[in-house]
Amino acid sequence: IPQRFLKSNKIYSSSDLILFVCYVLQHLLYYTSVINKFFSFSLILLLVIFTPHQYIYPHLIIKIKVADIELELFKDKAPVSVAAFLSYVDSGYYKDGSFYRVLSNDNVPRQYNTGLIQGGIFTSNQALLDRIPGIAHEATATTHLSHTNGTISLARTTPGTASTEFFICVGDPTQFDSNQSADSLGFAAFGKVVEGMDVVRQIQNNPSRGEYFTVPIRIENIKRL
């Protein structure tokens, strides 16, 4: 405030009072503008922080005790496999499922090992698994996907028998691609791990007997993001 308005022994003219009022209003408008900008910025920041991510492809979380594994599914390249897997997830089939099977190389340092971990409901809900029909096989020759590190693919016996059981590749086991497999069909890759490959390797290194974990690793659930 101008010093002349702070003097108590002066009688101000009307022009002085008008000037004083204008001065006060000017500063009120300025500080109001600053406050409004602050709250607007804060609101935008909160919206950015708390608004869910909008993904081009479906993203899922495999929840296990040690940590989470985040998946991205390629619905445009493997629509049949992705639609089936999402239907199992939405139906809650994977609640209390498990990772029960493992392939790895002996005498290889853990951080460099290759192979896979296989999960689903085979050991936790065999009765449900027996009731779920197989789906049409989507070969990698059609989807143009490959079994590289972090790829998620459907487990099967013969083509057309795949359903809830899946495996995650560790390293690059491209022998599961259709152009390298014995039956020229391979397995149906349909997504990849985008976060949590360290968790996948940690699971792979659990004690096992032959191709099966000594104690299956419980899957708490699989959910969409």
LUMLOSE-984181 format. One record per residue (C-alpha): residue number from 1; x, y, z. Coordinates in Angstrom, 3 decimals, padded with zeros to 6 digits, always signed. Example, Ala and Ser with C-alpha at 12.3 -4.5 7.8 and 13.67 -1.06 7.14 Angstrom:
2
seq, u, v, w
1, +012.300, -004.500, +007.800
2, +013.670, -001.060, +007.140
END
This chain:
225
seq, u, v, w
1, +000.000, +000.000, +000.000
2, +001.407, +003.405, -000.902
3, +002.961, +005.076, +002.134
4, +000.832, +008.177, +001.801
5, -002.259, +006.155, +002.631
6, -000.705, +004.946, +005.874
7, -000.352, +008.419, +007.351
8, -002.979, +008.881, +010.032
9, -002.736, +012.692, +010.310
10, -003.876, +013.501, +006.785
11, -007.347, +013.991, +005.407
12, -007.500, +012.332, +002.036
13, -009.261, +013.744, -000.951
14, -011.817, +011.777, -002.928
15, -009.272, +011.236, -005.695
16, -006.864, +009.744, -003.132
17, -009.588, +007.384, -001.914
18, -010.481, +006.363, -005.454
19, -006.795, +005.735, -006.144
20, -006.564, +003.657, -002.968
21, -009.610, +001.575, -003.899
22, -008.246, +001.000, -007.399
23, -004.911, -000.031, -005.956
24, -006.529, -002.530, -003.600
25, -008.746, -003.962, -006.343
26, -005.777, -004.300, -008.673
27, -003.859, -006.336, -006.120
28, -006.887, -008.397, -005.184
29, -007.351, -009.305, -008.824
30, -003.673, -010.183, -009.114
31, -003.623, -012.443, -006.092
32, -006.950, -013.998, -007.072
33, -005.443, -014.813, -010.453
34, -002.393, -016.383, -008.783
35, -004.593, -018.452, -006.457
36, -006.801, -019.568, -009.347
37, -003.752, -020.634, -011.354
38, -002.424, -022.561, -008.356
39, -005.682, -024.433, -007.824
40, -006.043, -025.107, -011.546
41, -002.541, -026.569, -011.689
42, -003.210, -028.623, -008.556
43, -006.434, -029.979, -010.044
44, -004.704, -030.950, -013.295
45, -001.905, -032.642, -011.340
46, -004.389, -034.634, -009.267
47, -006.254, -035.712, -012.400
48, -002.999, -036.889, -013.998
49, -002.038, -038.825, -010.869
50, -005.379, -040.476, -010.180
51, -006.839, -040.963, -013.664
52, -006.443, -044.613, -014.748
53, -004.088, -045.253, -017.659
54, -005.762, -045.644, -021.025
55, -004.004, -048.528, -022.746
56, -004.197, -049.360, -026.440
57, -003.995, -053.071, -025.574
58, -005.507, -054.780, -022.516
59, -003.213, -054.798, -019.479
60, -003.519, -057.355, -016.703
61, -001.888, -057.982, -013.348
62, -000.928, -061.447, -012.141
63, -000.968, -061.076, -008.373
64, +001.293, -063.378, -006.409
65, +002.677, -063.120, -002.898
66, +006.143, -061.802, -003.717
67, +005.106, -059.142, -006.269
68, +002.988, -058.486, -009.365
69, +003.538, -059.339, -013.021
70, +002.005, -056.957, -015.560
71, +000.912, -058.286, -018.954
72, -000.013, -056.633, -022.233
73, -002.234, -058.654, -024.585
74, -002.177, -058.210, -028.361
75, -005.872, -058.346, -029.175
76, -005.343, -057.262, -032.786
77, -002.786, -059.970, -033.575
78, -004.250, -062.874, -031.554
79, -007.936, -061.990, -031.085
80, -009.187, -065.516, -030.333
81, -006.554, -066.237, -027.681
82, -006.876, -062.812, -026.061
83, -010.692, -062.938, -025.960
84, -010.598, -066.389, -024.365
85, -007.969, -065.423, -021.787
86, -009.865, -062.257, -020.834
87, -013.070, -064.273, -020.416
88, -011.282, -066.607, -017.990
89, -009.907, -063.607, -016.085
90, -013.318, -061.899, -015.919
91, -014.900, -065.154, -014.730
92, -012.446, -065.341, -011.825
93, -011.024, -068.707, -012.890
94, -007.474, -067.806, -011.886
95, -008.262, -066.955, -008.264
96, -006.099, -069.264, -006.148
97, -004.499, -070.730, -009.272
98, -000.778, -071.473, -009.428
99, +002.451, -071.668, -011.353
100, +003.183, -075.377, -011.224
101, +005.485, -076.299, -014.119
102, +008.966, -075.089, -015.036
103, +011.536, -075.599, -017.760
104, +015.089, -074.387, -017.225
105, +018.657, -075.238, -018.143
106, +020.915, -076.936, -015.621
107, +024.251, -075.393, -014.728
108, +023.307, -071.960, -016.041
109, +023.494, -068.872, -013.779
110, +020.009, -067.878, -012.679
111, +020.116, -064.465, -014.314
112, +020.921, -066.057, -017.704
113, +018.620, -069.064, -017.559
114, +016.061, -069.741, -020.275
115, +012.904, -071.835, -020.453
116, +009.441, -071.071, -019.103
117, +007.068, -071.089, -016.163
118, +003.600, -072.533, -016.699
119, +000.517, -071.593, -014.743
120, -003.244, -071.818, -014.602
121, -005.677, -074.049, -012.748
122, -004.346, -077.525, -013.612
123, -003.295, -078.291, -010.031
124, -005.771, -076.047, -008.212
125, -009.091, -076.684, -009.980
126, -008.849, -079.682, -012.290
127, -012.626, -080.148, -012.258
128, -013.177, -076.678, -013.718
129, -010.398, -077.144, -016.265
130, -012.034, -080.336, -017.537
131, -015.273, -078.444, -018.256
132, -013.709, -075.623, -020.296
133, -013.626, -076.297, -024.052
134, -010.474, -075.696, -026.078
135, -010.236, -072.781, -028.475
136, -009.094, -072.432, -032.076
137, -005.324, -072.412, -032.414
138, -003.639, -069.190, -033.550
139, -000.215, -070.084, -034.917
140, +002.617, -067.570, -034.800
141, +002.832, -067.796, -038.604
142, -000.564, -066.053, -038.600
143, -000.137, -063.691, -035.667
144, +003.482, -062.783, -036.531
145, +004.385, -063.005, -032.842
146, +007.364, -064.938, -031.506
147, +008.278, -066.749, -028.313
148, +010.881, -064.296, -027.054
149, +011.700, -063.221, -023.521
150, +008.527, -062.337, -021.601
151, +006.061, -063.698, -024.165
152, +002.894, -065.240, -022.726
153, +001.467, -068.155, -024.697
154, -001.250, -070.783, -024.340
155, -000.247, -074.260, -023.273
156, -001.855, -077.182, -025.116
157, -001.566, -080.833, -026.002
158, -002.970, -081.056, -029.528
159, -004.086, -078.015, -031.571
160, -007.495, -076.825, -030.421
161, -007.111, -078.017, -026.818
162, -005.713, -074.795, -025.306
163, -007.824, -073.047, -022.681
164, -006.843, -071.652, -019.264
165, -003.268, -072.927, -019.036
166, -000.515, -070.554, -020.107
167, +003.236, -070.151, -019.954
168, +005.649, -067.219, -019.807
169, +008.906, -067.462, -021.739
170, +012.251, -066.863, -020.049
171, +014.912, -066.074, -022.623
172, +014.066, -066.711, -026.271
173, +012.644, -070.249, -026.700
174, +011.689, -069.637, -030.323
175, +011.410, -073.387, -030.876
176, +007.804, -072.875, -029.764
177, +007.104, -070.766, -032.872
178, +005.182, -072.502, -035.642
179, +008.037, -072.329, -038.149
180, +010.391, -074.163, -035.768
181, +008.074, -076.678, -034.098
182, +007.778, -080.342, -035.055
183, +004.102, -080.041, -036.043
184, +004.574, -076.692, -037.854
185, +001.887, -075.191, -035.596
186, +003.751, -074.354, -032.397
187, +002.032, -072.576, -029.545
188, -000.270, -069.566, -029.515
189, +001.595, -066.473, -028.300
190, -000.781, -063.647, -027.436
191, +000.961, -061.103, -025.208
192, +004.041, -060.188, -023.222
193, +005.265, -059.195, -019.770
194, +005.768, -055.429, -019.533
195, +006.678, -055.297, -015.836
196, +007.936, -058.034, -013.558
197, +010.325, -060.236, -015.533
198, +012.502, -060.269, -012.421
199, +009.542, -061.853, -010.641
200, +009.186, -064.423, -013.442
201, +012.852, -065.382, -013.048
202, +012.422, -065.537, -009.292
203, +009.550, -067.977, -009.745
204, +011.548, -070.033, -012.254
205, +014.322, -070.483, -009.699
206, +012.063, -072.047, -007.072
207, +012.889, -075.662, -006.094
208, +011.564, -078.198, -008.570
209, +011.520, -081.913, -009.225
210, +011.717, -082.706, -012.905
211, +009.411, -080.278, -014.723
212, +007.254, -079.435, -011.709
213, +007.793, -077.099, -008.788
214, +008.187, -078.919, -005.498
215, +005.567, -076.536, -004.115
216, +003.368, -074.704, -006.681
217, +003.555, -070.905, -006.484
218, +000.099, -069.593, -005.670
219, -001.543, -067.073, -007.999
220, -003.773, -064.894, -005.838
221, -005.677, -063.707, -008.893
222, -005.345, -062.207, -012.374
223, -007.175, -058.920, -012.940
224, -007.512, -056.246, -015.603
225, -005.927, -052.839, -015.103
END
